[in-house]
Amino acid sequence: MDSRHEALASPLPTARMRLPRQIEADASHAGIRAALTARPHRLWAGGTLSVPLLTPSDALVQALLAAARAGQLCRGLEAAVAALATETRGLATLAPQGARVSRLWLFSRDGTERFYRQVERALGRYAPRVLGCQLDVDSARLGALLYGRAAVVKLVMVEHKDAVTAVLRTLAA
């Protein structure tokens, strides 16, 4: 196993993150937190950020497909960053609120070091609104699960709090 897959001694940021209100009020809250902190994973050898490493269950895939059908899934790193940048400009005009996870990034395990450096930088920039999790699948498998046989997907962003909640709830099962 290479150093990218080794558990890190430092705690995951998810241990301190404020999850959506619906999750924190849910009976499965402890199970969801446990799943998010069970397998810490460094994105790249020189990285400083640990993210949860998740194995996609059928329930998780179904929740992602439901989000896609509802238009609540954004495909690709550039599209996700652009959407967050637009939202950030809009949020700057509002009164400050308690920062909670409202977006979820799920990305494949076969990206380049450059890709993971970009992901780490963007996750840092948009924290604590965005929770990043690496799925234990390659981009061809992730694409096939979500978009069909020929699709290759390195990253998707779940964009709506109800969809984020639905995906996170699958982790407690």
C-alpha positions in Angstrom: 0.0 0.0 0.0 1.4 3.4 -1.0 1.7 6.4 1.3 -1.5 7.9 -0.1 -3.5 5.2 1.5 -1.9 5.2 4.9 -3.9 6.4 7.8 -2.7 9.7 9.2 -2.1 10.6 12.8 -3.7 14.0 12.5 -7.5 14.1 12.9 -9.8 14.5 9.9 -11.4 17.9 9.5 -14.7 16.0 9.4 -14.3 15.3 13.2 -14.9 19.0 13.8 -17.2 19.9 10.9 -20.7 21.0 11.5 -22.8 18.6 9.4 -26.2 19.7 8.0 -28.9 20.3 10.7 -30.9 17.3 9.4 -28.0 15.0 10.1 -27.1 16.4 13.5 -30.7 16.0 14.6 -30.9 12.4 13.2 -30.5 9.3 15.2 -27.9 8.0 12.8 -25.6 11.1 13.4 -23.0 9.1 15.4 -22.9 6.4 12.7 -22.4 8.9 9.9 -19.6 10.6 11.9 -18.0 7.3 12.5 -18.1 6.4 8.8 -16.5 9.8 7.9 -13.7 9.3 10.4 -13.1 5.5 10.0 -10.6 5.6 7.1 -8.6 8.8 6.9 -6.8 9.2 3.6 -4.2 11.7 2.4 -5.0 12.8 -1.2 -1.4 12.9 -2.4 2.1 12.2 -0.9 2.9 15.8 0.0 -0.6 16.7 1.0 -1.7 18.0 4.4 -5.4 17.3 4.2 -7.0 14.0 5.2 -10.3 13.1 3.7 -12.6 10.1 4.4 -12.1 7.1 2.1 -15.5 5.6 1.4 -16.5 2.4 -0.4 -19.6 3.2 -2.4 -22.6 1.1 -1.4 -25.6 0.5 -3.5 -27.5 3.0 -1.2 -24.9 5.7 -1.8 -25.0 5.2 -5.6 -28.8 5.3 -5.5 -28.7 8.6 -3.5 -26.3 10.0 -6.1 -28.5 8.9 -9.0 -31.5 10.6 -7.3 -29.5 13.8 -6.9 -28.5 13.6 -10.6 -32.1 13.1 -11.6 -33.1 16.2 -9.5 -30.3 18.3 -11.2 -28.4 18.4 -7.9 -25.2 16.9 -9.1 -22.4 18.9 -10.7 -19.8 16.9 -12.7 -16.1 17.8 -12.8 -13.7 19.8 -10.7 -13.8 23.0 -12.8 -17.6 23.1 -12.8 -17.7 22.5 -9.1 -15.2 25.3 -8.3 -17.1 27.7 -10.7 -20.4 26.9 -8.9 -18.9 27.4 -5.5 -17.2 30.7 -6.6 -20.6 32.0 -7.8 -22.3 30.9 -4.6 -19.5 32.5 -2.5 -20.1 35.9 -4.1 -23.8 35.5 -3.3 -23.2 34.5 0.3 -20.9 37.5 0.8 -23.9 39.8 0.5 -25.8 37.9 3.3 -25.4 38.2 7.0 -22.9 35.7 8.4 -24.4 32.4 9.4 -23.1 29.3 11.2 -20.9 27.5 8.7 -22.1 24.0 8.0 -21.5 21.4 5.3 -23.8 22.2 2.5 -21.9 20.7 -0.5 -20.3 17.3 -0.9 -17.5 16.4 -3.2 -16.9 12.8 -4.1 -13.9 11.9 -6.2 -12.3 8.9 -7.6 -9.0 7.3 -6.5 -7.1 7.4 -9.8 -6.5 11.1 -10.3 -3.1 12.6 -10.8 -1.1 14.4 -8.1 -1.9 17.7 -9.8 -5.6 16.9 -9.7 -5.5 16.1 -6.0 -3.4 19.2 -5.2 -6.2 21.2 -6.9 -8.9 19.4 -5.0 -7.0 20.0 -1.7 -6.6 23.7 -2.4 -10.3 24.1 -3.4 -11.5 22.2 -0.3 -9.4 24.5 1.9 -10.7 27.5 0.1 -14.4 26.5 0.5 -14.2 24.9 3.9 -16.3 24.4 5.9 -19.1 24.5 3.4 -17.7 21.6 1.3 -16.9 18.1 2.6 -14.6 16.1 0.4 -14.6 12.3 0.3 -12.6 10.0 -1.8 -14.5 7.0 -3.2 -12.6 3.7 -3.4 -13.3 3.4 -7.2 -11.5 4.6 -10.3 -13.0 7.3 -12.6 -14.2 4.8 -15.2 -16.2 2.9 -12.5 -17.5 6.1 -11.0 -18.6 7.3 -14.4 -20.3 4.0 -15.2 -22.2 4.0 -11.9 -23.5 7.5 -12.4 -23.7 8.3 -16.1 -23.3 5.1 -18.1 -20.7 2.8 -19.4 -18.6 5.2 -21.4 -18.4 8.0 -18.9 -15.2 8.9 -17.0 -15.8 10.9 -13.8 -13.1 12.0 -11.4 -15.3 14.3 -9.2 -18.9 15.1 -8.6 -20.4 17.7 -6.3 -23.7 17.1 -4.6 -25.2 20.6 -4.6 -28.3 20.7 -2.5 -28.5 20.3 1.3 -31.3 17.7 1.0 -29.3 15.6 -1.5 -26.2 16.0 0.7 -28.2 14.8 3.7 -29.5 11.8 1.7 -26.0 10.8 0.6 -24.6 11.2 4.1 -27.4 9.1 5.6 -26.3 6.2 3.4 -23.0 6.1 5.3 -24.8 5.0 8.6 -26.2 1.9 7.0 
